[in-house]
Amino acid sequence: MQDNLFFTPPDHVHFLAQKLYGKANISDCSIAYLEQNGGGPLQNHTHTHDHLFIVTEGEAEIKLNDESVIVRKNESYLVKGMIPHSVWNHAEQTTIMIGISIMPA
């Protein structure tokens, strides 16, 4: 989701939130620090689970077959696990991102 719609939840004050993804069957969650020119794997890979990537600093380039998607700070992108993919830093600084593995329903 990249609609950039921030909202204040009920009973909150000076609090802005943005939904990045809906319901999911999460198997694990990681934070990654991708140094300049860092990423991987070296060869695109596949697996049964999907990845929801959320960039908190910098920019990530997600390579999908013959295309790539740039995910910027405060954006997310869902990668279907069966599509060959890899993730790379696309910034001149360290990129920080959260990766959530989502199992198929």
SEBAKE-138106 format. One record per residue: residue number from 1; x, y, z of N, C-alpha, C, O, CB in turn. Coordinates in nm, 2 decimals, always signed. Glycine has a CB too. Layout:
<sites>
+-----+--------+--------+--------+--------+---------+--------+--------+--------+--------+--------+--------+--------+--------+---------+--------+
! num !  neast ! nnorth !    nup ! caeast ! canorth !   caup !  ceast ! cnorth !    cup !  oeast ! onorth !    oup ! cbeast ! cbnorth !   cbup !
+-----+--------+--------+--------+--------+---------+--------+--------+--------+--------+--------+--------+--------+--------+---------+--------+
! NUM !      X !      Y !      Z !      X !       Y !      Z !      X !      Y !      Z !      X !      Y !      Z !      X !       Y !      Z !
...
+-----+--------+--------+--------+--------+---------+--------+--------+--------+--------+--------+--------+--------+--------+---------+--------+
</sites>
This chain:
<sites>
+-----+--------+--------+--------+--------+---------+--------+--------+--------+--------+--------+--------+--------+--------+---------+--------+
! num !  neast ! nnorth !    nup ! caeast ! canorth !   caup !  ceast ! cnorth !    cup !  oeast ! onorth !    oup ! cbeast ! cbnorth !   cbup !
+-----+--------+--------+--------+--------+---------+--------+--------+--------+--------+--------+--------+--------+--------+---------+--------+
!   1 !  +0.08 !  -0.12 !  +0.00 !  +0.00 !   +0.00 !  +0.00 !  +0.09 !  +0.12 !  +0.00 !  +0.18 !  +0.14 !  +0.08 !  -0.10 !   +0.00 !  +0.12 !
!   2 !  +0.06 !  +0.21 !  -0.09 !  +0.14 !   +0.33 !  -0.10 !  +0.05 !  +0.45 !  -0.11 !  +0.08 !  +0.55 !  -0.19 !  +0.24 !   +0.33 !  -0.21 !
!   3 !  -0.07 !  +0.45 !  -0.05 !  -0.16 !   +0.56 !  -0.07 !  -0.13 !  +0.68 !  +0.02 !  -0.19 !  +0.79 !  +0.01 !  -0.30 !   +0.51 !  -0.04 !
!   4 !  -0.04 !  +0.67 !  +0.12 !  +0.01 !   +0.78 !  +0.20 !  -0.11 !  +0.85 !  +0.27 !  -0.11 !  +0.97 !  +0.29 !  +0.08 !   +0.89 !  +0.12 !
!   5 !  -0.21 !  +0.77 !  +0.31 !  -0.32 !   +0.83 !  +0.39 !  -0.30 !  +0.81 !  +0.54 !  -0.32 !  +0.70 !  +0.59 !  -0.46 !   +0.76 !  +0.34 !
!   6 !  -0.26 !  +0.91 !  +0.61 !  -0.24 !   +0.91 !  +0.75 !  -0.37 !  +0.94 !  +0.82 !  -0.45 !  +1.02 !  +0.77 !  -0.12 !   +1.00 !  +0.79 !
!   7 !  -0.39 !  +0.89 !  +0.94 !  -0.51 !   +0.91 !  +1.01 !  -0.48 !  +0.91 !  +1.16 !  -0.38 !  +0.86 !  +1.20 !  -0.62 !   +0.81 !  +0.98 !
!   8 !  -0.57 !  +0.97 !  +1.24 !  -0.55 !   +0.97 !  +1.39 !  -0.66 !  +0.87 !  +1.44 !  -0.78 !  +0.89 !  +1.42 !  -0.58 !   +1.11 !  +1.45 !
!   9 !  -0.61 !  +0.76 !  +1.50 !  -0.71 !   +0.66 !  +1.55 !  -0.79 !  +0.72 !  +1.66 !  -0.75 !  +0.81 !  +1.73 !  -0.63 !   +0.53 !  +1.60 !
!  10 !  -0.91 !  +0.66 !  +1.69 !  -1.00 !   +0.71 !  +1.80 !  -0.92 !  +0.71 !  +1.93 !  -0.84 !  +0.62 !  +1.96 !  -1.12 !   +0.62 !  +1.81 !
!  11 !  -0.95 !  +0.81 !  +2.01 !  -0.89 !   +0.82 !  +2.15 !  -0.74 !  +0.84 !  +2.15 !  -0.67 !  +0.81 !  +2.24 !  -0.92 !   +0.70 !  +2.23 !
!  12 !  -0.68 !  +0.89 !  +2.04 !  -0.54 !   +0.92 !  +2.03 !  -0.53 !  +1.08 !  +2.01 !  -0.62 !  +1.14 !  +1.96 !  -0.47 !   +0.85 !  +1.91 !
!  13 !  -0.41 !  +1.13 !  +2.05 !  -0.39 !   +1.27 !  +2.04 !  -0.25 !  +1.29 !  +1.98 !  -0.15 !  +1.22 !  +2.03 !  -0.40 !   +1.35 !  +2.18 !
!  14 !  -0.23 !  +1.38 !  +1.89 !  -0.10 !   +1.41 !  +1.82 !  -0.04 !  +1.28 !  +1.78 !  +0.08 !  +1.25 !  +1.81 !  -0.01 !   +1.48 !  +1.92 !
!  15 !  -0.12 !  +1.20 !  +1.71 !  -0.08 !   +1.06 !  +1.67 !  -0.13 !  +1.04 !  +1.53 !  -0.25 !  +1.05 !  +1.50 !  -0.14 !   +0.96 !  +1.77 !
!  16 !  -0.03 !  +1.02 !  +1.44 !  -0.07 !   +0.99 !  +1.30 !  -0.02 !  +0.84 !  +1.27 !  +0.09 !  +0.80 !  +1.30 !  +0.00 !   +1.09 !  +1.20 !
!  17 !  -0.11 !  +0.77 !  +1.20 !  -0.08 !   +0.63 !  +1.16 !  -0.11 !  +0.61 !  +1.01 !  -0.19 !  +0.69 !  +0.95 !  -0.16 !   +0.53 !  +1.25 !
!  18 !  -0.05 !  +0.51 !  +0.95 !  -0.08 !   +0.48 !  +0.82 !  -0.08 !  +0.33 !  +0.81 !  +0.02 !  +0.26 !  +0.84 !  +0.03 !   +0.54 !  +0.72 !
!  19 !  -0.19 !  +0.27 !  +0.76 !  -0.20 !   +0.13 !  +0.74 !  -0.11 !  +0.09 !  +0.62 !  -0.12 !  +0.14 !  +0.51 !  -0.35 !   +0.08 !  +0.72 !
!  20 !  -0.02 !  -0.01 !  +0.65 !  +0.07 !   -0.06 !  +0.55 !  +0.02 !  -0.19 !  +0.48 !  +0.06 !  -0.22 !  +0.37 !  +0.21 !   -0.07 !  +0.60 !
!  21 !  -0.06 !  -0.26 !  +0.56 !  -0.10 !   -0.39 !  +0.51 !  -0.22 !  -0.44 !  +0.59 !  -0.22 !  -0.40 !  +0.71 !  +0.01 !   -0.50 !  +0.50 !
!  22 !  -0.31 !  -0.52 !  +0.54 !  -0.42 !   -0.57 !  +0.61 !  -0.39 !  -0.70 !  +0.69 !  -0.28 !  -0.72 !  +0.74 !  -0.54 !   -0.59 !  +0.52 !
!  23 !  -0.49 !  -0.78 !  +0.70 !  -0.48 !   -0.91 !  +0.78 !  -0.38 !  -1.00 !  +0.71 !  -0.37 !  -1.01 !  +0.58 !  -0.61 !   -0.97 !  +0.80 !
!  24 !  -0.30 !  -1.08 !  +0.79 !  -0.21 !   -1.17 !  +0.73 !  -0.17 !  -1.28 !  +0.83 !  -0.18 !  -1.26 !  +0.95 !  -0.08 !   -1.09 !  +0.68 !
!  25 !  -0.13 !  -1.39 !  +0.78 !  -0.08 !   -1.50 !  +0.86 !  +0.07 !  -1.49 !  +0.86 !  +0.14 !  -1.54 !  +0.77 !  -0.12 !   -1.64 !  +0.80 !
!  26 !  +0.13 !  -1.43 !  +0.96 !  +0.27 !   -1.39 !  +0.97 !  +0.35 !  -1.51 !  +1.03 !  +0.31 !  -1.56 !  +1.14 !  +0.29 !   -1.27 !  +1.06 !
!  27 !  +0.46 !  -1.55 !  +0.96 !  +0.54 !   -1.66 !  +1.02 !  +0.66 !  -1.60 !  +1.09 !  +0.71 !  -1.66 !  +1.18 !  +0.58 !   -1.75 !  +0.91 !
!  28 !  +0.71 !  -1.49 !  +1.04 !  +0.82 !   -1.42 !  +1.11 !  +0.84 !  -1.28 !  +1.06 !  +0.78 !  -1.24 !  +0.96 !  +0.96 !   -1.49 !  +1.09 !
!  29 !  +0.92 !  -1.20 !  +1.14 !  +0.94 !   -1.06 !  +1.11 !  +1.08 !  -1.02 !  +1.14 !  +1.13 !  -1.06 !  +1.25 !  +0.84 !   -0.97 !  +1.18 !
!  30 !  +1.15 !  -0.95 !  +1.05 !  +1.29 !   -0.92 !  +1.07 !  +1.31 !  -0.77 !  +1.04 !  +1.24 !  -0.71 !  +0.96 !  +1.38 !   -1.01 !  +0.98 !
!  31 !  +1.42 !  -0.71 !  +1.09 !  +1.46 !   -0.58 !  +1.05 !  +1.60 !  -0.60 !  +0.98 !  +1.68 !  -0.68 !  +1.03 !  +1.47 !   -0.48 !  +1.17 !
!  32 !  +1.62 !  -0.53 !  +0.88 !  +1.75 !   -0.55 !  +0.80 !  +1.81 !  -0.41 !  +0.78 !  +1.74 !  -0.31 !  +0.75 !  +1.72 !   -0.62 !  +0.67 !
!  33 !  +1.94 !  -0.41 !  +0.79 !  +2.02 !   -0.29 !  +0.76 !  +2.10 !  -0.32 !  +0.63 !  +2.20 !  -0.40 !  +0.63 !  +2.12 !   -0.25 !  +0.88 !
!  34 !  +2.07 !  -0.25 !  +0.52 !  +2.14 !   -0.28 !  +0.39 !  +2.24 !  -0.16 !  +0.37 !  +2.20 !  -0.05 !  +0.35 !  +2.04 !   -0.29 !  +0.28 !
!  35 !  +2.36 !  -0.19 !  +0.38 !  +2.47 !   -0.09 !  +0.36 !  +2.47 !  -0.05 !  +0.21 !  +2.40 !  -0.12 !  +0.13 !  +2.61 !   -0.15 !  +0.40 !
!  36 !  +2.54 !  +0.05 !  +0.18 !  +2.55 !   +0.10 !  +0.04 !  +2.59 !  -0.02 !  -0.05 !  +2.69 !  -0.08 !  -0.01 !  +2.64 !   +0.22 !  +0.02 !
!  37 !  +2.53 !  -0.04 !  -0.16 !  +2.55 !   -0.15 !  -0.25 !  +2.52 !  -0.29 !  -0.19 !  +2.56 !  -0.39 !  -0.25 !  +2.69 !   -0.15 !  -0.30 !
!  38 !  +2.46 !  -0.29 !  -0.08 !  +2.42 !   -0.42 !  -0.02 !  +2.29 !  -0.47 !  -0.05 !  +2.20 !  -0.40 !  -0.10 !  +2.43 !   -0.41 !  +0.13 !
!  39 !  +2.27 !  -0.60 !  -0.03 !  +2.14 !   -0.67 !  -0.06 !  +2.16 !  -0.81 !  -0.09 !  +2.26 !  -0.87 !  -0.06 !  +2.07 !   -0.60 !  -0.17 !
!  40 !  +2.06 !  -0.87 !  -0.14 !  +2.07 !   -1.01 !  -0.18 !  +1.93 !  -1.08 !  -0.19 !  +1.83 !  -1.02 !  -0.17 !  +2.15 !   -1.08 !  -0.08 !
!  41 !  +1.94 !  -1.21 !  -0.22 !  +2.06 !   -1.29 !  -0.25 !  +2.11 !  -1.25 !  -0.39 !  +2.05 !  -1.18 !  -0.47 !  +2.02 !   -1.43 !  -0.25 !
!  42 !  +2.23 !  -1.30 !  -0.42 !  +2.30 !   -1.26 !  -0.54 !  +2.22 !  -1.31 !  -0.67 !  +2.22 !  -1.24 !  -0.77 !  +2.44 !   -1.32 !  -0.55 !
!  43 !  +2.15 !  -1.42 !  -0.65 !  +2.07 !   -1.47 !  -0.76 !  +1.92 !  -1.46 !  -0.71 !  +1.90 !  -1.50 !  -0.59 !  +2.10 !   -1.62 !  -0.80 !
!  44 !  +1.83 !  -1.41 !  -0.79 !  +1.69 !   -1.41 !  -0.75 !  +1.65 !  -1.54 !  -0.70 !  +1.69 !  -1.65 !  -0.76 !  +1.60 !   -1.36 !  -0.86 !
!  45 !  +1.56 !  -1.55 !  -0.60 !  +1.51 !   -1.68 !  -0.54 !  +1.36 !  -1.68 !  -0.53 !  +1.30 !  -1.57 !  -0.54 !  +1.58 !   -1.71 !  -0.41 !
!  46 !  +1.31 !  -1.80 !  -0.50 !  +1.16 !   -1.81 !  -0.48 !  +1.14 !  -1.89 !  -0.35 !  +1.24 !  -1.96 !  -0.31 !  +1.09 !   -1.88 !  -0.60 !
!  47 !  +1.02 !  -1.89 !  -0.30 !  +0.98 !   -1.97 !  -0.18 !  +0.83 !  -1.97 !  -0.17 !  +0.77 !  -1.89 !  -0.24 !  +1.06 !   -1.92 !  -0.05 !
!  48 !  +0.78 !  -2.05 !  -0.08 !  +0.63 !   -2.06 !  -0.07 !  +0.57 !  -1.94 !  +0.00 !  +0.45 !  -1.91 !  -0.03 !  +0.60 !   -2.18 !  +0.00 !
!  49 !  +0.64 !  -1.87 !  +0.09 !  +0.58 !   -1.76 !  +0.16 !  +0.60 !  -1.63 !  +0.08 !  +0.70 !  -1.62 !  +0.00 !  +0.64 !   -1.75 !  +0.30 !
!  50 !  +0.52 !  -1.53 !  +0.11 !  +0.53 !   -1.39 !  +0.05 !  +0.61 !  -1.31 !  +0.15 !  +0.63 !  -1.34 !  +0.27 !  +0.40 !   -1.33 !  +0.02 !
!  51 !  +0.67 !  -1.19 !  +0.10 !  +0.73 !   -1.10 !  +0.18 !  +0.66 !  -0.96 !  +0.18 !  +0.63 !  -0.91 !  +0.07 !  +0.88 !   -1.08 !  +0.14 !
!  52 !  +0.64 !  -0.90 !  +0.29 !  +0.59 !   -0.76 !  +0.30 !  +0.71 !  -0.69 !  +0.34 !  +0.76 !  -0.70 !  +0.46 !  +0.47 !   -0.74 !  +0.39 !
!  53 !  +0.77 !  -0.60 !  +0.26 !  +0.88 !   -0.52 !  +0.29 !  +0.84 !  -0.38 !  +0.32 !  +0.76 !  -0.32 !  +0.25 !  +0.99 !   -0.52 !  +0.17 !
!  54 !  +0.88 !  -0.32 !  +0.43 !  +0.85 !   -0.19 !  +0.48 !  +0.98 !  -0.11 !  +0.50 !  +1.06 !  -0.15 !  +0.58 !  +0.76 !   -0.18 !  +0.61 !
!  55 !  +1.00 !  +0.00 !  +0.42 !  +1.13 !   +0.07 !  +0.43 !  +1.11 !  +0.18 !  +0.53 !  +1.01 !  +0.26 !  +0.53 !  +1.17 !   +0.13 !  +0.29 !
!  56 !  +1.20 !  +0.19 !  +0.63 !  +1.19 !   +0.29 !  +0.74 !  +1.29 !  +0.40 !  +0.72 !  +1.28 !  +0.51 !  +0.77 !  +1.20 !   +0.23 !  +0.88 !
!  57 !  +1.40 !  +0.37 !  +0.65 !  +1.50 !   +0.47 !  +0.61 !  +1.56 !  +0.43 !  +0.48 !  +1.58 !  +0.31 !  +0.45 !  +1.62 !   +0.48 !  +0.72 !
!  58 !  +1.60 !  +0.53 !  +0.40 !  +1.66 !   +0.51 !  +0.27 !  +1.56 !  +0.46 !  +0.16 !  +1.44 !  +0.50 !  +0.17 !  +1.77 !   +0.40 !  +0.28 !
!  59 !  +1.61 !  +0.38 !  +0.07 !  +1.53 !   +0.33 !  -0.04 !  +1.58 !  +0.19 !  -0.07 !  +1.70 !  +0.16 !  -0.07 !  +1.54 !   +0.42 !  -0.17 !
!  60 !  +1.48 !  +0.10 !  -0.11 !  +1.52 !   -0.04 !  -0.15 !  +1.47 !  -0.06 !  -0.29 !  +1.37 !  -0.01 !  -0.33 !  +1.45 !   -0.14 !  -0.05 !
!  61 !  +1.55 !  -0.13 !  -0.36 !  +1.52 !   -0.18 !  -0.50 !  +1.48 !  -0.33 !  -0.49 !  +1.57 !  -0.41 !  -0.45 !  +1.63 !   -0.15 !  -0.60 !
!  62 !  +1.36 !  -0.36 !  -0.52 !  +1.32 !   -0.50 !  -0.53 !  +1.32 !  -0.54 !  -0.67 !  +1.25 !  -0.49 !  -0.76 !  +1.18 !   -0.52 !  -0.46 !
!  63 !  +1.41 !  -0.64 !  -0.70 !  +1.42 !   -0.69 !  -0.84 !  +1.33 !  -0.81 !  -0.85 !  +1.33 !  -0.91 !  -0.77 !  +1.57 !   -0.74 !  -0.87 !
!  64 !  +1.25 !  -0.81 !  -0.95 !  +1.14 !   -0.91 !  -0.98 !  +1.16 !  -0.95 !  -1.12 !  +1.12 !  -0.88 !  -1.21 !  +1.00 !   -0.86 !  -0.95 !
!  65 !  +1.21 !  -1.07 !  -1.15 !  +1.24 !   -1.11 !  -1.28 !  +1.31 !  -1.01 !  -1.36 !  +1.43 !  -0.98 !  -1.32 !  +1.10 !   -1.15 !  -1.36 !
!  66 !  +1.25 !  -0.95 !  -1.46 !  +1.32 !   -0.85 !  -1.54 !  +1.28 !  -0.70 !  -1.51 !  +1.31 !  -0.61 !  -1.58 !  +1.29 !   -0.87 !  -1.69 !
!  67 !  +1.20 !  -0.68 !  -1.40 !  +1.17 !   -0.55 !  -1.36 !  +1.22 !  -0.52 !  -1.22 !  +1.26 !  -0.61 !  -1.15 !  +1.01 !   -0.53 !  -1.37 !
!  68 !  +1.21 !  -0.40 !  -1.18 !  +1.24 !   -0.36 !  -1.05 !  +1.15 !  -0.25 !  -0.99 !  +1.09 !  -0.18 !  -1.07 !  +1.39 !   -0.31 !  -1.04 !
!  69 !  +1.13 !  -0.25 !  -0.86 !  +1.04 !   -0.16 !  -0.80 !  +1.12 !  -0.09 !  -0.69 !  +1.20 !  -0.15 !  -0.61 !  +0.92 !   -0.23 !  -0.73 !
!  70 !  +1.11 !  +0.04 !  -0.68 !  +1.18 !   +0.12 !  -0.58 !  +1.08 !  +0.15 !  -0.47 !  +0.97 !  +0.20 !  -0.49 !  +1.24 !   +0.26 !  -0.64 !
!  71 !  +1.12 !  +0.11 !  -0.35 !  +1.03 !   +0.13 !  -0.23 !  +1.11 !  +0.24 !  -0.14 !  +1.22 !  +0.22 !  -0.10 !  +1.01 !   +0.00 !  -0.15 !
!  72 !  +1.04 !  +0.35 !  -0.12 !  +1.10 !   +0.46 !  -0.05 !  +1.06 !  +0.46 !  +0.10 !  +0.97 !  +0.38 !  +0.14 !  +1.06 !   +0.59 !  -0.11 !
!  73 !  +1.12 !  +0.55 !  +0.18 !  +1.09 !   +0.56 !  +0.32 !  +0.94 !  +0.57 !  +0.34 !  +0.87 !  +0.64 !  +0.28 !  +1.16 !   +0.68 !  +0.38 !
!  74 !  +0.89 !  +0.49 !  +0.44 !  +0.75 !   +0.49 !  +0.48 !  +0.66 !  +0.43 !  +0.37 !  +0.54 !  +0.45 !  +0.37 !  +0.70 !   +0.63 !  +0.51 !
!  75 !  +0.71 !  +0.35 !  +0.28 !  +0.63 !   +0.28 !  +0.18 !  +0.65 !  +0.13 !  +0.21 !  +0.75 !  +0.09 !  +0.27 !  +0.68 !   +0.32 !  +0.04 !
!  76 !  +0.56 !  +0.05 !  +0.16 !  +0.57 !   -0.09 !  +0.17 !  +0.54 !  -0.16 !  +0.03 !  +0.49 !  -0.09 !  -0.06 !  +0.46 !   -0.15 !  +0.27 !
!  77 !  +0.58 !  -0.28 !  +0.02 !  +0.56 !   -0.35 !  -0.11 !  +0.55 !  -0.50 !  -0.07 !  +0.63 !  -0.56 !  +0.00 !  +0.68 !   -0.33 !  -0.21 !
!  78 !  +0.45 !  -0.57 !  -0.13 !  +0.43 !   -0.71 !  -0.11 !  +0.49 !  -0.79 !  -0.23 !  +0.45 !  -0.76 !  -0.34 !  +0.28 !   -0.74 !  -0.09 !
!  79 !  +0.58 !  -0.88 !  -0.20 !  +0.64 !   -0.96 !  -0.30 !  +0.59 !  -1.10 !  -0.29 !  +0.60 !  -1.17 !  -0.18 !  +0.80 !   -0.96 !  -0.28 !
!  80 !  +0.53 !  -1.15 !  -0.39 !  +0.48 !   -1.29 !  -0.40 !  +0.60 !  -1.38 !  -0.40 !  +0.69 !  -1.36 !  -0.49 !  +0.38 !   -1.31 !  -0.52 !
!  81 !  +0.61 !  -1.48 !  -0.31 !  +0.72 !   -1.56 !  -0.30 !  +0.76 !  -1.64 !  -0.42 !  +0.88 !  -1.68 !  -0.43 !  +0.70 !   -1.65 !  -0.18 !
!  82 !  +0.66 !  -1.68 !  -0.50 !  +0.69 !   -1.76 !  -0.62 !  +0.74 !  -1.68 !  -0.74 !  +0.78 !  -1.74 !  -0.84 !  +0.57 !   -1.84 !  -0.66 !
!  83 !  +0.75 !  -1.55 !  -0.72 !  +0.81 !   -1.47 !  -0.83 !  +0.96 !  -1.45 !  -0.79 !  +0.99 !  -1.41 !  -0.68 !  +0.74 !   -1.32 !  -0.84 !
!  84 !  +1.05 !  -1.49 !  -0.88 !  +1.20 !   -1.47 !  -0.85 !  +1.23 !  -1.33 !  -0.81 !  +1.19 !  -1.23 !  -0.88 !  +1.28 !   -1.51 !  -0.97 !
!  85 !  +1.30 !  -1.31 !  -0.69 !  +1.32 !   -1.18 !  -0.64 !  +1.44 !  -1.17 !  -0.56 !  +1.50 !  -1.27 !  -0.51 !  +1.20 !   -1.13 !  -0.56 !
!  86 !  +1.49 !  -1.04 !  -0.54 !  +1.60 !   -1.01 !  -0.45 !  +1.58 !  -0.86 !  -0.41 !  +1.50 !  -0.79 !  -0.47 !  +1.74 !   -1.03 !  -0.52 !
!  87 !  +1.65 !  -0.82 !  -0.30 !  +1.63 !   -0.69 !  -0.25 !  +1.77 !  -0.62 !  -0.23 !  +1.86 !  -0.68 !  -0.18 !  +1.55 !   -0.69 !  -0.11 !
!  88 !  +1.78 !  -0.49 !  -0.28 !  +1.90 !   -0.42 !  -0.28 !  +1.88 !  -0.28 !  -0.23 !  +1.78 !  -0.22 !  -0.25 !  +1.97 !   -0.42 !  -0.42 !
!  89 !  +1.99 !  -0.23 !  -0.16 !  +1.99 !   -0.09 !  -0.12 !  +1.99 !  +0.00 !  -0.25 !  +2.07 !  -0.02 !  -0.34 !  +2.11 !   -0.05 !  -0.03 !
!  90 !  +1.91 !  +0.10 !  -0.25 !  +1.90 !   +0.19 !  -0.37 !  +1.93 !  +0.34 !  -0.32 !  +1.90 !  +0.43 !  -0.39 !  +1.76 !   +0.19 !  -0.43 !
!  91 !  +2.00 !  +0.35 !  -0.21 !  +2.03 !   +0.48 !  -0.15 !  +2.18 !  +0.49 !  -0.13 !  +2.25 !  +0.39 !  -0.13 !  +1.96 !   +0.51 !  -0.02 !
!  92 !  +2.23 !  +0.62 !  -0.11 !  +2.37 !   +0.64 !  -0.08 !  +2.40 !  +0.63 !  +0.07 !  +2.51 !  +0.66 !  +0.11 !  +2.41 !   +0.78 !  -0.13 !
!  93 !  +2.30 !  +0.58 !  +0.14 !  +2.31 !   +0.57 !  +0.29 !  +2.26 !  +0.43 !  +0.32 !  +2.22 !  +0.35 !  +0.23 !  +2.23 !   +0.68 !  +0.37 !
!  94 !  +2.27 !  +0.39 !  +0.45 !  +2.22 !   +0.26 !  +0.49 !  +2.07 !  +0.27 !  +0.48 !  +2.00 !  +0.36 !  +0.52 !  +2.26 !   +0.22 !  +0.63 !
!  95 !  +2.01 !  +0.16 !  +0.42 !  +1.86 !   +0.15 !  +0.41 !  +1.82 !  +0.05 !  +0.52 !  +1.88 !  -0.05 !  +0.54 !  +1.82 !   +0.10 !  +0.27 !
!  96 !  +1.72 !  +0.09 !  +0.59 !  +1.66 !   +0.01 !  +0.70 !  +1.52 !  -0.03 !  +0.66 !  +1.44 !  +0.05 !  +0.62 !  +1.66 !   +0.08 !  +0.84 !
!  97 !  +1.50 !  -0.16 !  +0.66 !  +1.37 !   -0.21 !  +0.62 !  +1.33 !  -0.33 !  +0.71 !  +1.41 !  -0.40 !  +0.77 !  +1.37 !   -0.26 !  +0.48 !
!  98 !  +1.20 !  -0.34 !  +0.72 !  +1.13 !   -0.45 !  +0.79 !  +1.08 !  -0.55 !  +0.69 !  +1.02 !  -0.51 !  +0.59 !  +1.02 !   -0.40 !  +0.89 !
!  99 !  +1.11 !  -0.68 !  +0.71 !  +1.06 !   -0.78 !  +0.62 !  +0.97 !  -0.88 !  +0.70 !  +1.01 !  -0.93 !  +0.81 !  +1.18 !   -0.86 !  +0.56 !
! 100 !  +0.85 !  -0.89 !  +0.66 !  +0.75 !   -0.98 !  +0.72 !  +0.72 !  -1.09 !  +0.63 !  +0.67 !  -1.07 !  +0.52 !  +0.62 !   -0.90 !  +0.76 !
! 101 !  +0.74 !  -1.21 !  +0.68 !  +0.71 !   -1.33 !  +0.60 !  +0.56 !  -1.37 !  +0.62 !  +0.52 !  -1.39 !  +0.74 !  +0.80 !   -1.45 !  +0.63 !
! 102 !  +0.49 !  -1.38 !  +0.51 !  +0.34 !   -1.41 !  +0.52 !  +0.32 !  -1.55 !  +0.46 !  +0.35 !  -1.57 !  +0.34 !  +0.26 !   -1.30 !  +0.45 !
! 103 !  +0.26 !  -1.63 !  +0.53 !  +0.23 !   -1.77 !  +0.48 !  +0.10 !  -1.76 !  +0.40 !  +0.01 !  -1.68 !  +0.43 !  +0.21 !   -1.87 !  +0.60 !
! 104 !  +0.09 !  -1.85 !  +0.30 !  -0.03 !   -1.85 !  +0.22 !  -0.15 !  -1.90 !  +0.31 !  -0.13 !  -1.97 !  +0.40 !  -0.02 !   -1.95 !  +0.10 !
! 105 !  -0.27 !  -1.85 !  +0.27 !  -0.39 !   -1.88 !  +0.35 !  -0.43 !  -2.03 !  +0.33 !  -0.53 !  -2.07 !  +0.39 !  -0.51 !   -1.79 !  +0.31 !
+-----+--------+--------+--------+--------+---------+--------+--------+--------+--------+--------+--------+--------+--------+---------+--------+
</sites>
